[in-house]
């Protein structure tokens, strides 16, 4: 027979292999949740030589693909502003994901692309929300260009702090994004 770690499947798990013959078995990775799946694949046998186990490892990531809706809020110098946001993530490969975004609301109306990385523990890093239309007269000066945060259940929350220069004046702002998967 064949036994292994939860998260793995085998096309053949019970039976007898006659002496001098072989058995082809396909091992599949079918995780039930994001995480790292390390373990041992064991062949249960009464053979007299050779090994009967092998280390197996696999990593599963949350599915970021799909529609998201939520809000973006920025605060600076005692004032705050916010926009409604929608994301369409359709380019996830392993830990990396990408898509497009659009904002709406008073003073909003921007759109652009987004990229990011999710860990097996659902930590978000390197979230880059690039705008196709930048605020008039503003440029990035220092601080984070990419947000970090966490994805929990159906909610993704990220934050970053940066300094921008608008019309020759430096402004430090804190930005929080809260998105819910639809």
C-alpha positions as CSV (number, residue, x, y, z in Angstrom):
1,X,0.0,0.0,0.0
2,X,0.9,3.7,-0.1
3,X,0.4,6.3,2.6
4,X,1.3,10.0,2.6
5,X,0.7,13.4,4.1
6,X,-2.7,15.2,4.1
7,X,-2.9,17.3,1.0
8,X,-1.6,14.6,-1.3
9,X,-3.4,12.0,-3.3
10,X,-2.2,8.8,-5.0
11,X,-3.7,6.9,-7.9
12,X,-2.9,3.6,-6.3
13,X,-3.0,3.1,-2.5
14,X,-3.9,-0.5,-1.8
15,X,-2.9,-3.7,-3.4
16,X,-0.1,-6.2,-3.9
17,X,2.9,-5.9,-6.3
18,X,4.1,-9.3,-7.3
19,X,7.9,-10.0,-7.1
20,X,9.6,-8.8,-10.3
21,X,6.8,-6.5,-11.3
22,X,6.1,-2.8,-10.8
23,X,3.2,-0.5,-10.1
24,X,2.9,3.0,-11.7
25,X,1.4,5.5,-9.3
26,X,0.6,9.1,-9.9
27,X,1.0,11.4,-6.8
28,X,-1.2,14.5,-6.9
29,X,-1.1,17.7,-4.7
30,X,-4.6,18.6,-3.6
31,X,-4.3,21.0,-0.6
32,X,-7.3,21.9,1.4
33,X,-6.1,25.4,2.5
34,X,-3.1,27.7,2.0
35,X,0.1,26.6,3.7
36,X,3.2,24.5,3.4
37,X,2.6,20.8,3.1
38,X,5.8,18.9,4.0
39,X,5.7,15.2,4.8
40,X,6.7,11.7,3.9
41,X,5.3,9.4,1.3
42,X,5.6,5.8,2.5
43,X,5.3,2.5,0.7
44,X,4.0,-0.1,3.1
45,X,5.8,-3.3,2.0
46,X,7.6,-6.4,3.2
47,X,10.5,-6.0,0.8
48,X,14.0,-7.0,1.9
49,X,16.0,-4.1,0.4
50,X,15.7,-0.5,-0.8
51,X,13.9,2.5,0.6
52,X,10.2,2.7,1.4
53,X,9.8,6.4,1.9
54,X,10.5,9.7,0.2
55,X,10.2,13.3,1.4
56,X,7.4,15.4,-0.2
57,X,6.8,19.1,-0.1
58,X,4.3,21.4,-1.6
59,X,3.1,25.0,-1.1
60,X,-0.5,26.2,-1.5
61,X,-1.5,29.9,-1.8
62,X,-4.9,31.6,-1.4
63,X,-6.7,32.1,-4.7
64,X,-6.5,35.9,-5.3
65,X,-8.2,35.7,-8.8
66,X,-11.6,37.3,-9.1
67,X,-13.4,40.5,-8.4
68,X,-12.7,42.6,-5.3
69,X,-14.5,45.7,-4.0
70,X,-13.6,48.0,-1.1
71,X,-12.0,51.3,-0.3
72,X,-8.8,53.3,-0.2
73,X,-8.2,55.9,2.4
74,X,-5.3,58.3,2.7
75,X,-4.6,60.7,5.6
76,X,-2.1,63.5,5.7
77,X,-1.6,66.6,7.8
78,X,-4.8,66.1,9.8
79,X,-7.1,65.5,6.8
80,X,-8.2,62.3,5.1
81,X,-9.8,61.3,1.8
82,X,-11.1,58.1,0.4
83,X,-12.2,56.4,-2.7
84,X,-14.2,53.3,-3.6
85,X,-12.1,50.7,-5.4
86,X,-12.7,47.7,-7.6
87,X,-10.0,45.2,-8.5
88,X,-10.0,42.4,-11.1
89,X,-7.3,39.9,-10.3
90,X,-6.8,37.4,-13.1
91,X,-3.1,36.7,-13.4
92,X,-2.1,34.6,-10.3
93,X,0.8,32.3,-10.7
94,X,1.8,30.7,-7.4
95,X,2.5,33.4,-4.9
96,X,2.4,36.3,-7.4
97,X,-0.8,37.9,-8.6
98,X,-1.7,40.8,-11.0
99,X,-4.7,42.6,-12.3
100,X,-6.4,45.9,-12.8
101,X,-8.0,48.4,-10.5
102,X,-10.4,51.4,-10.7
103,X,-11.5,54.0,-8.2
104,X,-14.6,56.0,-8.0
105,X,-16.0,58.8,-5.8
106,X,-15.4,62.5,-5.3
107,X,-11.9,63.4,-6.4
108,X,-11.2,59.8,-7.5
109,X,-11.7,58.3,-10.9
110,X,-8.2,56.8,-11.4
111,X,-7.4,53.4,-12.8
112,X,-4.3,51.3,-13.3
113,X,-2.6,48.0,-12.8
114,X,-1.8,46.1,-9.6
115,X,0.7,43.4,-8.7
116,X,1.5,41.7,-5.4
117,X,2.7,38.6,-3.6
118,X,0.9,36.4,-1.1
119,X,2.6,34.0,1.3
120,X,1.4,30.6,2.4
121,X,0.3,32.2,5.7
122,X,-1.7,34.9,3.7
123,X,0.7,37.8,4.3
124,X,0.6,40.3,1.5
125,X,3.8,41.9,0.4
126,X,5.0,44.0,-2.6
127,X,1.5,45.2,-3.4
128,X,2.0,47.8,-6.1
129,X,-1.0,49.8,-7.2
130,X,0.2,51.9,-10.2
131,X,-2.0,54.7,-11.6
132,X,-2.5,55.4,-15.2
133,X,-3.6,58.9,-14.2
134,X,-1.5,60.5,-11.5
135,X,-2.7,63.4,-9.3
136,X,-1.9,66.6,-11.1
137,X,1.4,68.1,-10.0
138,X,2.4,65.3,-7.6
139,X,5.5,63.1,-7.6
140,X,6.7,60.4,-5.2
141,X,9.6,61.6,-2.9
142,X,10.3,58.8,-0.4
143,X,8.8,56.0,1.7
144,X,7.0,52.9,0.6
145,X,5.9,52.4,-3.0
146,X,4.5,49.1,-2.2
147,X,1.9,48.1,0.5
148,X,2.0,45.2,2.9
149,X,-0.8,43.6,4.8
150,X,-2.8,40.4,5.3
151,X,-5.6,38.4,3.6
152,X,-8.0,36.9,6.1
153,X,-11.1,34.9,5.0
154,X,-12.5,37.2,2.3
155,X,-10.9,40.5,3.4
156,X,-7.5,41.9,2.4
157,X,-6.1,44.9,4.4
158,X,-2.9,46.7,3.4
159,X,-1.1,49.8,4.5
160,X,1.8,52.0,3.5
161,X,3.4,55.4,4.4
162,X,5.0,57.6,1.8
163,X,6.0,61.2,1.1
164,X,4.8,62.9,-2.1
165,X,5.6,66.3,-3.4
166,X,2.5,68.2,-4.7
167,X,3.1,71.7,-6.3
168,X,6.5,71.9,-4.6
169,X,5.3,71.0,-1.1
170,X,6.2,67.7,0.6
171,X,3.3,65.8,2.2
172,X,3.6,62.6,4.2
173,X,0.6,60.4,3.9
174,X,-0.6,57.1,5.3
175,X,-2.6,54.9,3.0
176,X,-4.9,52.0,4.0
177,X,-6.7,49.7,1.5
178,X,-9.5,47.3,2.6
179,X,-10.8,45.0,-0.1
180,X,-13.3,42.2,0.0
181,X,-13.4,39.3,-2.4
182,X,-16.7,39.0,-4.3
